[in-house]
Amino acid sequence: MSNIVLILAGAAVSVVGAVGFFGLIVPHVTRFLVGHDYRWIIPCSIILGSLLVVLADLCAPPI
């Protein structure tokens, strides 16, 4: 079962790109940091996801 989930997650990231990766990983990191209460997970995921995208954009080399 977990192999299927890994394959589907990998396929989603390869199709959508980095934004999909952030969308998949940020809620799990947020759940690890704040616990299992969705009143905290959802707003913290929004903040953490936006910060992660901004930091990735700042660290990326210019084109």
Residue pairs with C-beta under 8 A, 6 or more apart in sequence:
9 24
12 20
12 24
13 20
13 21
13 24
16 23
18 56
19 53
22 49
22 52
22 53
22 56
23 49
26 45
26 48
26 49
26 52
27 41
27 45
29 48
30 41
30 44
30 45
30 48
31 41
33 44
33 48
34 40
34 41
34 44
35 41
